[in-house]
Amino acid sequence: MRTSRRISSLRRLERGLTAVNHGIVLITMVVVLVFLFGEAVDRYLLKTSFNAHEQIAKIGLVWLVFAGTAAAYARRENLRIDLFRKHLSPAALRRREALFEIATLLVCALVNVKAWSVLEVAGFQQILGTPFTNVVPYSAIVLGTAAIALSCVVRLIVGPATEEDPR
């Protein structure tokens, strides 16, 4: 009974984090659109130059990539080429899925650990034309890989989903 509560708590946490990532994706898409449009208006209609438009759009794109990747991975909507699926038995398929999740978890852990030292240095690097430092875009790497790692942990504990039951 206790294990099923923990599993459902992990699934709720993963769903909540996925919802947050979807929100980030939506917000960053709007931010990128607004600032790229603002840059075009600024450059071609007003004939002025304001660096912040492009810089904020770049920050939004970085967040869009990492939050979107984490959300897609959690929902199993990431692109995957699978040449061996039809040749594997169900037991071999489960083992392969578990190995894939472990490998993904290890890569996320490695990226996350290395990203912390990058964040330390990025705190001293100002993004021109904005009040932000490079911590803002680089923190997307840490949060995105942490969300993917959580999805891996949930899948390893709960087990791989079947094609009929993706969740």
Backbone as ProteinMPNN parsed JSONL, in Angstrom:
{"seq_chain_A": "MRTSRRISSLRRLERGLTAVNHGIVLITMVVVLVFLFGEAVDRYLLKTSFNAHEQIAKIGLVWLVFAGTAAAYARRENLRIDLFRKHLSPAALRRREALFEIATLLVCALVNVKAWSVLEVAGFQQILGTPFTNVVPYSAIVLGTAAIALSCVVRLIVGPATEEDPR", "coords_chain_A": {"N_chain_A": [[0.824, -1.198, 0.0], [1.896, 1.24, 0.834], [3.939, 1.535, -1.031], [2.523, 1.87, -3.415], [1.379, 4.359, -2.932], [3.643, 5.963, -2.875], [4.508, 5.642, -5.493], [2.344, 6.769, -6.865], [2.593, 9.343, -5.876], [5.07, 10.074, -6.98], [4.379, 9.987, -9.68], [2.468, 12.052, -9.742], [4.109, 14.202, -9.086], [5.8, 14.173, -11.317], [3.914, 14.685, -13.359], [3.072, 17.223, -12.542], [5.475, 18.673, -12.804], [5.813, 18.387, -15.527], [3.603, 19.84, -16.401], [4.393, 22.37, -15.525], [6.63, 22.693, -17.17], [5.328, 22.736, -19.663], [3.943, 25.134, -19.348], [6.135, 26.884, -19.203], [7.123, 26.542, -21.781], [5.002, 27.612, -23.307], [4.972, 30.286, -22.367], [7.593, 31.109, -23.054], [7.484, 30.858, -25.82], [5.712, 32.914, -26.455], [7.192, 35.097, -25.459], [9.496, 35.0, -27.105], [8.299, 35.436, -29.618], [7.144, 38.018, -29.245], [9.436, 39.575, -28.677], [11.035, 39.195, -30.948], [9.359, 40.258, -32.904], [9.251, 42.846, -31.881], [11.923, 43.539, -32.256], [12.054, 43.623, -35.06], [10.247, 45.717, -35.606], [11.54, 47.77, -34.244], [13.976, 47.921, -35.622], [13.302, 48.257, -38.405], [11.071, 49.972, -38.692], [11.255, 52.034, -36.743], [13.862, 52.639, -37.022], [15.949, 52.324, -35.175], [18.308, 50.917, -32.844], [18.273, 48.333, -30.616], [19.687, 46.264, -28.435], [18.599, 44.451, -26.606], [16.273, 43.136, -27.481], [17.011, 40.983, -29.212], [18.699, 39.543, -27.49], [17.021, 38.787, -25.348], [15.202, 37.228, -26.742], [16.91, 35.136, -27.471], [17.464, 34.042, -24.942], [14.883, 33.162, -24.326], [14.607, 31.193, -26.329], [16.511, 29.279, -25.548], [15.409, 28.423, -23.113], [13.013, 27.454, -24.133], [13.863, 25.258, -25.662], [15.017, 23.472, -23.697], [12.989, 23.176, -21.711], [10.931, 22.296, -23.345], [12.015, 19.909, -24.352], [12.186, 18.396, -21.997], [9.461, 18.242, -21.309], [8.43, 16.881, -23.54], [9.836, 14.476, -23.328], [8.876, 13.475, -20.887], [6.233, 13.001, -21.587], [6.561, 11.049, -23.397], [6.92, 11.75, -26.038], [9.131, 12.258, -27.435], [11.453, 12.175, -30.169], [12.331, 9.117, -31.52], [14.207, 6.595, -32.98], [13.565, 3.378, -33.706], [14.822, 0.454, -34.408], [14.893, -2.174, -33.622], [12.722, -3.031, -32.152], [10.578, -4.691, -33.108], [11.848, -7.092, -33.265], [12.461, -7.995, -30.762], [11.786, -9.849, -27.783], [9.074, -9.509, -25.368], [10.223, -9.467, -22.755], [12.94, -8.903, -23.294], [12.585, -6.452, -24.47], [11.65, -4.912, -22.302], [13.961, -4.979, -20.693], [15.738, -3.619, -22.379], [14.478, -1.104, -22.492], [14.743, -0.344, -19.809], [17.55, -0.163, -19.646], [17.95, 1.915, -21.448], [16.678, 3.999, -20.066], [18.328, 4.146, -17.803], [20.768, 4.887, -19.009], [20.018, 7.387, -20.07], [19.403, 8.717, -17.695], [21.957, 8.751, -16.488], [23.375, 10.359, -18.317], [21.938, 12.751, -18.048], [22.501, 13.276, -15.351], [25.287, 13.672, -15.483], [25.451, 15.934, -17.209], [24.03, 17.73, -15.635], [25.615, 17.92, -13.311], [28.008, 18.983, -14.382], [27.006, 21.362, -15.356], [26.606, 22.981, -13.149], [29.079, 24.129, -12.451], [29.408, 25.729, -14.656], [27.302, 27.485, -14.258], [28.221, 28.887, -12.029], [30.322, 30.446, -13.076], [28.873, 31.803, -15.014], [27.359, 33.588, -13.592], [28.813, 35.884, -13.417], [28.828, 36.955, -15.887], [27.511, 39.344, -17.778], [24.591, 39.814, -19.754], [24.5, 41.579, -22.617], [22.801, 44.658, -22.874], [20.687, 43.937, -21.282], [19.255, 43.33, -17.987], [20.131, 40.914, -17.113], [22.2, 38.074, -16.195], [24.283, 35.429, -17.529], [23.357, 33.316, -16.095], [20.638, 33.043, -16.282], [19.867, 31.91, -18.939], [21.465, 29.556, -18.79], [20.543, 28.215, -16.574], [18.346, 26.919, -17.495], [19.334, 24.616, -18.623], [20.105, 23.111, -16.388], [17.617, 22.805, -15.036], [16.053, 21.588, -17.043], [17.432, 19.138, -17.584], [17.24, 18.03, -15.059], [14.478, 17.616, -14.853], [14.1, 15.729, -16.892], [15.635, 13.675, -15.815], [14.095, 13.068, -13.549], [11.835, 11.993, -14.81], [13.025, 9.697, -15.852], [13.684, 8.318, -13.474], [11.118, 7.866, -12.439], [10.093, 6.168, -14.433], [11.847, 4.017, -14.173], [11.207, 3.089, -11.624], [8.425, 2.641, -11.715], [8.191, 1.168, -14.012], [8.426, 0.324, -17.516], [6.198, 1.812, -19.862], [3.526, 0.369, -21.731], [2.659, 0.073, -25.236], [-0.067, 0.253, -25.488], [-0.811, 1.458, -23.125], [0.33, 4.333, -22.509], [0.887, 5.806, -20.21]], "CA_chain_A": [[0.0, 0.0, 0.0], [2.776, 2.396, 0.929], [4.667, 1.655, -2.285], [1.63, 2.438, -4.434], [1.251, 5.795, -2.635], [4.885, 6.616, -3.312], [4.502, 5.657, -6.952], [1.378, 7.781, -7.315], [3.176, 10.656, -5.553], [6.088, 10.332, -7.998], [3.68, 10.299, -10.935], [1.883, 13.393, -9.597], [5.222, 15.14, -9.172], [6.226, 14.213, -12.718], [2.861, 15.382, -14.115], [3.143, 18.629, -12.166], [6.663, 19.243, -13.423], [5.531, 18.455, -16.961], [2.696, 20.974, -16.588], [5.218, 23.574, -15.386], [7.42, 22.798, -18.403], [4.417, 23.188, -20.719], [3.736, 26.562, -19.11], [7.366, 27.576, -19.604], [7.158, 26.516, -23.246], [4.022, 28.583, -23.792], [5.439, 31.643, -22.042], [8.79, 31.447, -23.837], [7.077, 31.064, -27.218], [5.152, 34.271, -26.526], [8.298, 36.046, -25.263], [10.31, 35.003, -28.321], [7.506, 36.082, -30.665], [7.02, 39.445, -28.954], [10.712, 40.28, -28.785], [11.481, 39.2, -32.347], [8.526, 41.25, -33.571], [9.744, 44.14, -31.404], [13.199, 43.82, -32.915], [11.773, 44.019, -36.447], [9.647, 47.055, -35.556], [12.594, 48.685, -33.815], [15.009, 48.073, -36.654], [12.857, 48.679, -39.733], [10.119, 51.083, -38.658], [11.778, 53.133, -35.926], [15.261, 52.853, -37.444], [16.844, 52.384, -34.011], [18.914, 49.622, -32.529], [18.159, 48.004, -29.196], [20.219, 44.894, -28.35], [17.875, 43.579, -25.682], [15.293, 42.3, -28.184], [17.649, 39.749, -29.669], [19.236, 38.805, -26.35], [15.908, 38.173, -24.611], [14.696, 36.16, -27.608], [17.846, 34.012, -27.342], [17.194, 33.43, -23.633], [13.627, 32.43, -24.482], [14.83, 29.996, -27.147], [17.209, 28.281, -24.731], [14.405, 27.863, -22.199], [12.061, 26.712, -24.954], [14.477, 23.973, -26.021], [15.19, 22.555, -22.57], [11.684, 22.872, -21.109], [10.198, 21.494, -24.329], [12.593, 18.566, -24.374], [11.773, 17.708, -20.767], [8.019, 17.962, -21.405], [8.239, 15.836, -24.55], [10.354, 13.216, -22.795], [7.947, 13.0, -19.855], [5.014, 12.521, -22.245], [6.997, 10.031, -24.369], [6.716, 12.298, -27.374], [10.42, 12.564, -28.022], [11.753, 11.448, -31.391], [13.166, 7.939, -31.287], [14.23, 5.643, -34.087], [13.636, 2.067, -33.064], [14.969, -0.552, -35.454], [14.917, -3.523, -33.079], [11.531, -3.309, -31.348], [9.8, -5.819, -33.607], [12.653, -8.308, -33.184], [12.726, -8.322, -29.367], [10.703, -10.412, -26.973], [8.637, -8.526, -24.369], [11.194, -9.37, -21.656], [14.12, -8.204, -23.809], [12.17, -5.068, -24.682], [11.642, -4.256, -20.98], [15.361, -4.777, -20.282], [16.302, -2.566, -23.21], [13.898, 0.161, -22.036], [15.378, -0.003, -18.526], [18.914, 0.283, -19.951], [17.825, 3.234, -22.063], [16.371, 4.966, -18.997], [19.538, 4.296, -16.987], [21.724, 5.67, -19.793], [19.518, 8.76, -20.114], [19.569, 9.253, -16.341], [23.382, 9.029, -16.282], [23.745, 11.526, -19.132], [21.347, 13.925, -17.388], [23.269, 13.533, -14.129], [26.574, 14.232, -15.883], [25.221, 17.301, -17.699], [23.608, 18.543, -14.507], [26.781, 18.164, -12.448], [28.922, 19.892, -15.079], [26.36, 22.66, -15.564], [26.707, 23.82, -11.951], [30.3, 24.941, -12.523], [29.145, 26.741, -15.675], [26.437, 28.488, -13.636], [29.036, 29.73, -11.152], [31.018, 31.419, -13.92], [27.872, 32.594, -15.742], [26.858, 34.641, -12.719], [29.625, 37.082, -13.582], [28.773, 37.362, -17.291], [26.321, 40.137, -18.063], [24.066, 39.751, -21.115], [24.482, 42.977, -23.058], [21.527, 45.302, -23.125], [19.646, 43.415, -20.386], [19.699, 43.272, -16.591], [20.378, 39.514, -16.792], [23.491, 37.429, -16.417], [24.129, 34.163, -18.243], [22.71, 32.323, -15.232], [19.243, 32.876, -16.722], [19.721, 30.844, -19.936], [22.124, 28.306, -18.411], [19.748, 27.49, -15.582], [17.421, 26.062, -18.248], [20.01, 23.328, -18.793], [20.013, 22.397, -15.11], [16.232, 22.433, -14.761], [15.6, 20.652, -18.072], [18.008, 17.805, -17.363], [16.689, 17.497, -13.805], [13.124, 17.129, -15.152], [14.252, 14.479, -17.651], [16.112, 12.666, -14.859], [12.941, 12.652, -12.747], [11.044, 11.084, -15.648], [13.748, 8.414, -15.894], [13.523, 7.653, -12.176], [9.732, 7.383, -12.361], [9.957, 5.015, -15.333], [12.594, 2.879, -13.62], [10.491, 2.573, -10.461], [7.096, 2.18, -12.115], [8.333, 0.218, -15.107], [8.145, 0.941, -18.808], [4.803, 1.802, -20.305], [3.255, -0.401, -22.938], [2.129, 0.911, -26.3], [-1.494, 0.476, -25.249], [-0.955, 2.303, -21.939], [1.536, 5.172, -22.453], [1.13, 6.324, -18.865]], "C_chain_A": [[0.867, 1.26, 0.0], [3.534, 2.636, -0.378], [3.789, 2.272, -3.361], [1.397, 3.927, -4.192], [2.484, 6.556, -3.099], [4.931, 6.717, -4.831], [3.532, 6.712, -7.459], [1.879, 9.188, -6.989], [4.238, 11.042, -6.576], [5.431, 10.702, -9.33], [3.05, 11.69, -10.884], [2.968, 14.464, -9.717], [5.682, 15.284, -10.623], [5.194, 14.958, -13.57], [2.866, 16.878, -13.799], [4.321, 19.337, -12.814], [6.483, 19.365, -14.935], [4.595, 19.62, -17.261], [3.456, 22.296, -16.471], [6.046, 23.78, -16.655], [6.556, 23.235, -19.586], [4.131, 24.681, -20.573], [4.944, 27.378, -19.534], [7.457, 27.636, -21.127], [6.205, 27.558, -23.817], [4.505, 30.014, -23.567], [6.644, 32.025, -22.901], [8.464, 31.61, -25.317], [6.52, 32.47, -27.404], [6.268, 35.31, -26.4], [9.148, 36.144, -26.525], [9.574, 35.732, -29.445], [7.442, 37.592, -30.462], [8.344, 40.164, -29.166], [11.284, 40.25, -30.193], [10.655, 40.184, -33.17], [8.977, 42.66, -33.172], [11.056, 44.527, -32.045], [12.978, 44.282, -34.353], [11.176, 45.428, -36.502], [10.718, 48.087, -35.219], [13.585, 48.96, -34.943], [14.472, 48.705, -37.928], [11.853, 49.829, -39.738], [10.668, 52.288, -37.907], [13.212, 53.499, -36.266], [16.205, 53.064, -36.267], [17.401, 50.991, -33.77], [18.886, 49.42, -31.015], [18.54, 46.533, -29.041], [19.363, 43.947, -27.527], [16.864, 42.685, -26.387], [15.897, 40.945, -28.545], [18.144, 38.906, -28.493], [18.127, 38.101, -25.564], [15.276, 37.061, -25.433], [15.603, 34.931, -27.529], [17.651, 33.283, -26.01], [15.919, 32.59, -23.716], [13.801, 31.153, -25.288], [15.551, 28.897, -26.37], [16.224, 27.614, -23.771], [13.39, 27.009, -22.948], [12.606, 25.323, -25.294], [14.511, 23.02, -24.826], [13.878, 22.214, -21.871], [10.856, 22.006, -22.055], [10.708, 20.07, -24.419], [12.155, 17.769, -23.155], [10.29, 17.334, -20.817], [7.754, 16.847, -22.407], [8.716, 14.481, -24.033], [9.396, 12.63, -21.751], [6.679, 12.428, -20.473], [5.299, 11.455, -23.29], [6.727, 10.478, -25.807], [8.031, 12.699, -28.034], [10.653, 11.676, -29.246], [12.705, 10.307, -31.082], [13.075, 7.041, -32.497], [14.48, 4.273, -33.479], [13.649, 0.979, -34.138], [14.769, -1.974, -34.938], [13.643, -3.935, -32.355], [10.78, -4.551, -31.805], [10.549, -7.146, -33.502], [12.892, -8.776, -31.744], [11.503, -8.933, -28.696], [10.257, -9.354, -25.968], [9.622, -8.359, -23.204], [12.447, -8.614, -22.094], [13.803, -6.73, -24.041], [12.145, -4.297, -23.36], [13.065, -3.999, -20.491], [16.005, -3.647, -21.079], [15.771, -1.196, -22.792], [14.532, 0.603, -20.718], [16.809, 0.482, -18.755], [18.905, 1.678, -20.58], [17.558, 4.298, -21.002], [17.588, 5.201, -18.113], [20.57, 5.148, -17.718], [21.307, 7.14, -19.854], [19.693, 9.44, -18.762], [21.03, 9.617, -16.078], [23.846, 10.24, -17.087], [23.191, 12.804, -18.502], [22.113, 14.287, -16.119], [24.615, 14.18, -14.462], [26.424, 15.679, -16.349], [24.864, 18.226, -16.539], [24.787, 18.893, -13.604], [27.73, 19.164, -13.105], [28.318, 21.289, -15.248], [26.477, 23.559, -14.34], [27.966, 24.679, -11.966], [30.158, 26.025, -13.586], [28.277, 27.859, -15.087], [27.225, 29.425, -12.722], [29.737, 30.827, -11.948], [30.021, 32.348, -14.594], [27.296, 33.723, -14.901], [27.612, 35.947, -12.861], [29.579, 37.618, -15.012], [27.446, 38.049, -17.589], [25.894, 39.922, -19.508], [23.831, 41.188, -21.553], [23.066, 43.475, -23.336], [20.401, 44.834, -22.22], [20.154, 43.468, -18.942], [20.115, 41.856, -16.169], [21.839, 39.124, -16.937], [23.225, 36.117, -17.149], [23.595, 33.036, -17.361], [21.297, 32.027, -15.742], [19.13, 31.818, -17.823], [20.336, 29.515, -19.505], [21.36, 27.53, -17.347], [18.698, 26.607, -16.254], [18.028, 24.675, -18.453], [19.854, 22.494, -17.529], [18.583, 21.912, -14.863], [15.69, 21.434, -15.779], [16.136, 19.247, -17.861], [17.514, 17.192, -16.058], [15.283, 16.934, -14.036], [13.18, 15.823, -15.948], [14.713, 13.361, -16.722], [14.974, 12.167, -13.973], [12.055, 11.699, -13.542], [11.704, 9.712, -15.738], [13.564, 7.633, -14.595], [12.118, 7.082, -12.04], [9.561, 6.15, -13.229], [10.703, 3.795, -14.807], [11.865, 2.26, -12.434], [9.168, 1.943, -10.879], [7.186, 1.083, -13.17], [7.971, 0.887, -16.41], [6.67, 0.829, -19.162], [4.68, 0.929, -21.546], [2.719, 0.546, -24.004], [0.645, 1.206, -26.079], [-1.72, 1.44, -24.104], [0.279, 3.173, -21.8], [1.822, 5.766, -21.093], [0.954, 5.181, -17.927]], "O_chain_A": [[0.606, 2.213, -0.734], [3.747, 3.778, -0.785], [4.253, 3.107, -4.137], [1.233, 4.684, -5.148], [2.382, 7.654, -3.646], [5.338, 7.737, -5.387], [3.856, 7.465, -8.377], [1.618, 10.125, -7.742], [4.307, 12.197, -6.997], [5.878, 11.62, -10.019], [3.092, 12.426, -11.869], [2.773, 15.494, -10.362], [5.924, 16.395, -11.094], [5.565, 15.774, -14.414], [2.684, 17.704, -14.693], [4.192, 20.456, -13.311], [6.946, 20.327, -15.547], [4.77, 20.314, -18.263], [3.196, 23.233, -17.226], [6.154, 24.899, -17.156], [7.005, 24.02, -20.421], [4.084, 25.406, -21.567], [4.803, 28.435, -20.149], [7.827, 28.666, -21.691], [6.576, 28.307, -24.721], [4.449, 30.847, -24.471], [6.708, 33.14, -23.419], [9.097, 32.414, -26.003], [6.821, 33.138, -28.393], [6.292, 36.291, -27.144], [9.484, 37.243, -26.967], [10.167, 36.554, -30.144], [7.661, 38.357, -31.402], [8.38, 41.24, -29.763], [11.958, 41.197, -30.596], [11.194, 40.869, -34.04], [9.073, 43.552, -34.015], [11.286, 45.698, -32.346], [13.632, 45.217, -34.816], [11.56, 46.235, -37.348], [10.787, 49.149, -35.84], [13.976, 50.104, -35.176], [15.111, 49.599, -38.485], [11.797, 50.587, -40.707], [10.562, 53.422, -38.373], [13.714, 54.543, -35.848], [17.136, 53.867, -36.336], [17.005, 50.021, -34.417], [19.407, 50.231, -30.249], [17.795, 45.652, -29.468], [19.41, 42.737, -27.747], [16.62, 41.569, -25.929], [15.344, 39.896, -28.215], [18.016, 37.682, -28.511], [18.284, 36.948, -25.162], [14.854, 36.048, -24.874], [15.111, 33.803, -27.522], [17.671, 32.053, -25.961], [15.877, 31.455, -23.239], [13.198, 30.131, -24.959], [15.234, 27.718, -26.521], [16.21, 26.391, -23.634], [12.96, 25.967, -22.454], [11.88, 24.332, -25.218], [14.073, 21.875, -24.94], [13.678, 21.066, -21.475], [10.161, 21.09, -21.616], [9.924, 19.13, -24.549], [11.793, 16.598, -23.271], [9.911, 16.235, -20.413], [6.937, 15.963, -22.148], [8.073, 13.459, -24.274], [9.141, 11.426, -21.744], [6.108, 11.473, -19.945], [4.391, 11.007, -23.99], [6.356, 9.679, -26.666], [8.045, 13.388, -29.054], [10.117, 10.572, -29.341], [13.751, 10.503, -30.462], [11.981, 6.757, -32.985], [15.494, 4.049, -32.817], [12.61, 0.634, -34.7], [14.503, -2.885, -35.723], [13.508, -5.1, -31.98], [10.386, -5.376, -30.98], [9.943, -8.21, -33.635], [13.467, -9.844, -31.533], [10.36, -8.588, -28.994], [10.986, -8.39, -25.735], [9.833, -7.246, -22.722], [12.959, -7.777, -21.35], [14.654, -5.865, -23.832], [12.576, -3.145, -23.311], [13.352, -2.936, -19.941], [16.729, -2.82, -20.525], [16.531, -0.229, -22.741], [14.824, 1.784, -20.531], [17.237, 1.446, -18.12], [19.756, 2.513, -20.274], [18.148, 5.378, -21.041], [17.853, 6.335, -17.714], [21.181, 6.033, -17.119], [22.142, 8.033, -19.707], [20.086, 10.605, -18.693], [21.313, 10.672, -15.511], [24.623, 11.056, -16.591], [23.887, 13.817, -18.428], [22.347, 15.464, -15.843], [25.031, 15.128, -13.797], [27.186, 16.549, -15.929], [25.335, 19.361, -16.469], [24.931, 20.04, -13.183], [28.204, 20.092, -12.449], [29.045, 22.282, -15.278], [26.451, 24.783, -14.475], [27.931, 25.834, -11.541], [30.716, 27.113, -13.444], [28.49, 29.035, -15.38], [26.931, 30.618, -12.65], [29.745, 31.99, -11.546], [30.281, 33.543, -14.734], [26.798, 34.709, -15.444], [27.112, 37.003, -12.472], [30.22, 38.624, -15.317], [26.396, 37.409, -17.644], [26.742, 39.855, -20.398], [23.058, 41.92, -20.935], [22.255, 42.787, -23.956], [19.267, 45.287, -22.371], [21.352, 43.633, -18.709], [20.417, 41.624, -14.999], [22.604, 39.739, -17.68], [22.072, 35.741, -17.363], [23.403, 31.918, -17.839], [20.82, 30.897, -15.644], [18.347, 30.883, -17.657], [19.792, 28.456, -19.817], [21.517, 26.314, -17.233], [18.212, 25.652, -15.648], [17.311, 23.675, -18.454], [19.513, 21.313, -17.593], [18.366, 20.749, -14.522], [14.943, 20.526, -15.414], [15.388, 18.274, -17.947], [17.384, 15.972, -15.956], [14.934, 15.894, -13.478], [12.39, 14.913, -15.701], [14.24, 12.229, -16.827], [14.895, 10.975, -13.678], [11.577, 10.703, -13.0], [11.024, 8.686, -15.705], [13.316, 6.427, -14.619], [11.942, 5.953, -11.583], [8.94, 5.178, -12.799], [10.244, 2.665, -14.975], [11.897, 1.043, -12.254], [8.833, 0.841, -10.445], [6.352, 0.178, -13.21], [7.282, 1.907, -16.417], [5.996, -0.135, -18.798], [5.632, 0.78, -22.312], [2.368, 1.688, -23.708], [0.158, 2.278, -26.438], [-2.712, 2.17, -24.098], [1.196, 2.818, -21.059], [2.949, 6.201, -20.857], [1.103, 5.347, -16.716]]}, "name": "protein", "num_of_chains": 1, "seq": "MRTSRRISSLRRLERGLTAVNHGIVLITMVVVLVFLFGEAVDRYLLKTSFNAHEQIAKIGLVWLVFAGTAAAYARRENLRIDLFRKHLSPAALRRREALFEIATLLVCALVNVKAWSVLEVAGFQQILGTPFTNVVPYSAIVLGTAAIALSCVVRLIVGPATEEDPR"}
